[in-house]
Amino acid sequence: MAAGKGPDTPVREVMSEDVKYCYEDEDLDHVAKNMGDIQVRRLPVVNRDKRLVGLISLGDLAVKEKKAATNAVSGVSKPGGQHSQSARA
């Protein structure tokens, strides 16, 4: 919508092509650090067969592991980055 596209726009025209994800058996601190590094607030969670099993968010981290959430938020909150709204045309 912000790019002037209407509601009938195909999803493929606005979706992220390079999907980042984590595995369900990964260490929570590692996932939180990765979220901060790549500046995302949510990650799909997959099993080792790469089948979707869930979604993890910063809110989930805050409930389960406050230190991990703090680290992730500090990375996500840095200006710029691949997923920054200011970086889009």
C-alpha positions in Angstrom: 0.0 0.0 0.0 2.8 2.4 0.9 4.4 1.8 -2.5 1.1 2.8 -4.2 0.1 -0.8 -4.9 -3.6 -1.7 -4.6 -5.2 -4.6 -2.7 -5.3 -6.7 -5.9 -1.5 -6.7 -6.1 0.0 -10.3 -6.2 1.9 -11.2 -3.0 5.0 -12.0 -5.0 5.4 -8.3 -5.9 5.8 -7.3 -2.2 7.1 -10.3 -0.4 10.6 -10.8 0.9 12.4 -13.2 -1.4 15.3 -14.1 1.0 13.4 -15.7 3.9 15.4 -15.9 7.1 14.5 -18.7 9.5 15.7 -20.6 12.5 15.5 -24.3 13.5 13.3 -25.4 16.3 16.2 -27.0 18.2 18.6 -24.0 18.1 19.7 -22.3 21.2 17.5 -19.3 22.1 20.4 -16.9 22.7 21.8 -17.7 19.3 18.4 -17.1 17.6 18.0 -13.8 19.5 21.5 -12.7 18.4 20.7 -13.6 14.9 17.5 -11.7 15.0 19.4 -8.6 16.1 22.1 -9.1 13.5 19.7 -9.3 10.6 17.3 -6.8 12.2 14.1 -8.7 12.1 11.3 -8.8 14.8 10.0 -12.3 13.8 11.4 -15.5 12.3 9.8 -18.6 10.9 10.7 -21.7 12.9 11.4 -24.8 10.9 12.3 -28.4 11.7 15.4 -30.1 10.3 13.3 -31.1 7.2 12.7 -27.4 6.7 9.0 -27.7 7.4 7.4 -24.7 9.1 6.5 -25.5 12.7 6.0 -22.0 14.2 7.1 -18.4 14.4 9.2 -16.7 17.0 8.9 -13.0 17.8 10.7 -10.5 20.0 7.6 -10.7 22.3 8.2 -14.4 22.7 11.8 -13.8 23.6 10.8 -11.1 26.2 8.4 -13.6 27.9 10.9 -16.5 28.0 14.3 -14.9 28.1 14.6 -11.2 28.9 18.4 -11.0 28.4 18.1 -12.6 24.9 15.2 -10.2 24.0 17.3 -7.2 25.2 20.2 -8.2 22.9 17.8 -8.8 19.9 16.0 -5.5 20.4 19.3 -3.6 20.5 20.3 -5.0 17.2 16.8 -4.7 15.6 16.6 -1.1 16.7 19.8 0.1 15.0 19.1 2.5 12.2 19.4 1.2 8.6 19.8 -2.4 7.7 18.2 -4.6 5.1 14.7 -4.4 6.6 14.7 -0.7 7.4 11.7 1.2 6.1 14.0 4.2 5.5 16.1 2.1 3.1 13.2 1.5 0.7 12.4 3.7 -2.2 
